[in-house]
């Protein structure tokens, strides 16, 4: 009887541990890598603001807004960590509906530039709900794939995941926001792959997608989108038009050398010749001012961050936690690869931001939510030491 009581006590302890919060499993490395990358992003915002205005701490400047967004991101990260991620599985479909509603509101009421309507103004700040949609769709797909853990060799299950992604993808394309729509595809493909979906069916769907590209090119994309997508092939053909951004970015990268010109000392930064140099092309200014060494440090930090994301996902006791990690890792890796490739001239210009580094509160908040959910997984469901 004594042995039985001991065994029951041990079992109760294990059950309590499984259902409770084990703060010793908090992944400090994940936090450190994310904070360091965000700090580099703030440094780039400081450099741009100082180069243009001479003073960074002025209300409304890129750097001042960046500080506010960083503070909000830390708060959101803390809340997402404390929140039990398992509730997200219960709330999946309400999240999906709210996500569609926010994307619809953006189309109807969003602030528009010359060719798109992507932002909603809130208390003086512009917010892109399409950034939040990335995390929402990771949660929704994680639930869908977790519920079909042993049925992903079926074409029906894979097509179901595509149909789940289709409505938000259409709403984003209507804004139009080509970059975010491509990130949706990367999230979907990465999560299906890590979930163990049939490679045969994934290959067939990829071929089908390539087959419809001519129709998308002709009837879906706008003229300016087609110009941006093809300008990287021969930027010198229109050096003052479609190729100007890329040529200026490449000039900035090549001038950085080994150690760079130093923060605030980049020629392209000071002259403000590079359009969207705090957003889409921020990597060009980073390379110019921090040089090859600075770029390597950034790549190492991203590699370490993605490693920790996948480590937390792998240790999760349930497939839902694993799928959330797969989605976040796919999103970060795809955006890093495409943004840097875009600046270097080896990939089309798509407007995809560089995570943490690109100045943009919506992107930073979304990343904070995603990483906070992963910390919630880390402190609640572990299955092995790493």
N, C-alpha and C positions, 0 to 999 in steps of 0.2 A: 504493500500500500504506500509505503514511504517513497519507493522508487516511482510509483505511478504519480504521486503528488508532485515529485520533482519534475517528471516528464511533462505533466500538465502545466506546471509553472513555467517551464522553459518554452513550451508551445505558446502559452499566453504571451510571454515576453516577445517571442518572435512575431506573433500576430500584431502586438502593439507597435513594434518597430516598423512592421510593414505598413500599418495604417497611419502612423504618426510621421513626425518630421525629424530627420536625422541631420542636424546642422553640420555635423562633422563631415558629411558627404558633400557639403557645399563646394563647388568647383571654383576655387579662388583663381586658378589660372585663366579660366574663361573670362572672368571679370577683368583681370589685369590686362589681358590682350585686347579686349574690347575697349577699355578705358584708354590704353596707349594709342590705339588707332583713332579714337575720337579726339584725343589730345593733339595728334598730328593734324587732324582736320581743323581743329581750332587754330593751330599754328598757321595753317594756310589761310584761314579767314583773317587772322591778325595781319599776316603779311600783305594781303590784298588791301585791307582797310588802311593800313599804315602807308603803303605805297601810294594810295590814291588821295587820302585825306590828311596824312601826317599824324593823326591821332586815332587810336582804336576805340577807346571807351566813350564813344559818342552815341547817343540814342538813335536807333534805327540803322546803324552801320552793320555790315556783314558780320563783324566780330561780336558786336553787342548782341545781335540776334542769335548768333551761334552760342553764346554763353547761356542765354535764356533757354534755348532748345536743349542744351546739354544738361542743364539743371532739371528740366522737365523729363528728359530721357532717364536720368538717374532715378527720379521718383517713380516713373512708370516701371522701370526695371525692378525696383524694390517691391512694388505692389504685385507685379507678375510673379516674382519669386515666392512671395508669401502665399499667394492664391494657389489653392490646390488644383493642379492642372487637370485632375481627373474630372472635375466639373465641366471642363471644356467639352469633353466627350458627350456629356448630357445635353449641353447647350449648342451642339454643333449646328443644327438646322436653324434655330433662331439667329445664330451668328451669320449663317449663309443668307438668310432673308434680309437682315440689317445691312449686310455687305452690298447686296444688290440695290437696296434702297438708297444707300449713300452714293453709289456710283450713278444711279439714276438722278439723284438730286444734283450731282455735279454737272451732269449734262444740261439740266434745266436752269440751274441758278449759278453755275460756276463762272468765275472770272475768266474772260477769254482774251487771248492775244490774237495775233493776225490770223492764225489758222486753227486754233484749238481752244477747248474749254476744259481745263484740268484742275482748277484750284477753287477752293471755297475760302473766303475771308472770314476769320474768326478772331475777334478782339485785336485787330490790327495785324494778325499773322495770316499767311496763306498756307492752307493745308491741302495736301493731295490725298484724297481718299483712295486713289488707286494704289498708293504705297501701303496703306493699311489693308487693302484687299489682298496683297501678297500673303500676309500673315493669316488673314481670315481663310484663304483658300488652302493654306498648309494645314490648318486645323480641320477644315471640312474634308479634305482628301485623306488626312490621317485617320479620321473616323471611318470613312468609306473603305479604305484599304485594310484597316485593322479588322473590320467586320467581315472581310472576305479574304482573310489571311491564307486560307488553303484552297482558294478557288481562282487564283490569279493566272492559272494556265488557260483560263477560259477567255475567249474573245469577248464574250458578253460582259464580263466583269471589267475588262480593260476599256471597252467602249463606254461602259457606264461611267467610269472615271472621266473620260473625255467629255461626256455629256454634262457631268457636274461642273466641269470647268468652262463649258461653252458660254453660258449666259454672262458671267462677269467678263470673259474675254471679249465678247461682242460689245458690251457696254464700254469697255476701255478702248476698243478700236474705234468706237463712234466719237470719242473725245476729240481728235484721235490721239492715241498714245502708243505708238509702235513699240517703243522700248519696253514698257511694262507688259504689253501683250506677249513679247518674246520671253520675258522672265516667267510668265505664267506657263509657257510651254516647257521651259527648263525645269521648273518646279514639278510639273506633271511627269515629265520624263524621268527625272532623278528619283522621285518617290516610287514610280512604278518599277524602275530598275532595282532599287534597293529592297522593295517589297517582294521581289522574286517573280515578277510578271514574266510570262513566256517571251523569250527573246525572239522567237519566230513571229509572234503576233506583233510585237513592238517593231520589228523590222518591216513587216508588211504595212503597218500604219505609217511608218516613216516614209516608205516609198509612195504611199497614197498621198501623204502631205506634200511631197515633192511634185507629184503629178498635178496638184491643184495650184501650185505656185504661180504658173502663168496667169490663171484667172484672178488670183489675189493681186498680182502685179498690175493687171490691166484694169480691173473693176473696183478694187478696194483701196489701194494706195493712192494718195494724192501726188500731184506732180512734184511738190517740194520733197516728199518722202522718197520718191524714186531718185531724185537728184542727190539727196544725202546718201542713199544706199549705194550709189554707183560712183560718187565723186572720189572715193578712196582708190579706185582703179587707176585714175589718171588726174590727180588734183591739179597738175600744171595746165590742164586743158582750159580751166576757168579759174585762174589764180586770184582774181578779185571777186569771184562769186562763190560757187559751190565748193571750190577747192581751197578757199582762203583759210578757213578754220584749221584744216588738216595741215596745210603748209606752214602756218604760223606755229601750230603745236609741235610739229617735227623740228622746226628751228629752235624752239625753246628746249626740247628734249636734248638735241644734239649739242647745245651750248652749255649744258650742265656739267659735262665732264665727270671726273671721278668724285669730287667733293661738292660741286655746285657753287653757285655764286654767293650763297648765304641767304638767310631769311630776309625778305624785303628787298634784296638786291638784284632780283631777276630783271633783265631788260624788258622782256615781254610783260612782266607784271607791272613794272613802273610805267610803261607806255600804254598799258591797258589795250593793247592791240588784239588780244585773243578774246573773241566773244565767249561768253559763258565760262570764263576761266575759273570761277569759283564753284561751278557745277559740273557740267559734262566734261570739261577739259582741265579740271583741276590737277590731274596727274602730270600734265605738261609743265605747269608751274612748279609742282613738287620736284620733278626731275631737274628743272632748270636751277632751282635754289638749293636743293639738298643733294643733287648729283646722283651718280650711280650707287654710291654707298647708301644714301637715304632710301632709294628705291628698293634696294635689297633688304633693308631693315623692314620696310613696309610689307614686302612679299613674305618675309619670314614670319611677321606678326600675323598675317592672314593665314598662312599655312598652319601656324600653331593654333589659331582660333578655330579653324575648320576641324583640325585634329581633335580638339576638346569637344566640339559640338558632336562629332561622330562617336567619340568615346562615351559621352553621356547617353547618346541614343543607344549604343550597343549594350550598355549596362542596364537599360530600362527593363523592368520585369514584364511589361506589356507591350504589344505591338503598336499601340497608339503613341506611346512615348518614342518608340523607335522611328515611327513615320514622321513625327514632328521634327526630330533631329535630322532626318533625311531631307525633309523639305527646306529647312533653314540652311543646311550645308549646300544644297543644290542652288538655292537662291544666291547665297554669298559668292560661291565659286563662279557661277555664270556671270554675275554682274562684274566681278573682278576681271575675269578673262576678257569679256567683251569691251569693258571700258578701257582697259590698258591697250588691248589690241586696236581699238578705235583710234586712240591717241598716237599709236605707233604706225598707223596706216596699213595694218594687215587685216582689219575687219571694217565692215561698213559703219558709218556714223548713225547711231540709232538713238542717242539720247539716254542711254542707260547710265545711272549714277554709279560712282565708285563708293561702295559701302563705307560709312564712317567719315570718309575724307571729303566727299562732295558736300558742299554747304547746302543743307536742306533739312528742315525740321521734321517733315513728314517721314523721310527715309530714316532718320535717326530714331524717331519714336517707334517706328515699325520694327527696326532692328532690336531696340530695347525690349519690346514686347516679346519678340521671338526668343531672344536669349534669356529673358526672365522666365519664360515658360520652361525652357530647358533646365534652368536652375531648379525650378519647381520639381521637375522630373528627377534631377540629381539628388535632391534631399528627401525624396519620398519613395523612390523605387530604384534600388540598386540590386544588381545580381552578381557582381564580381568586382574584385579589386582591379585597378588599372594603374 
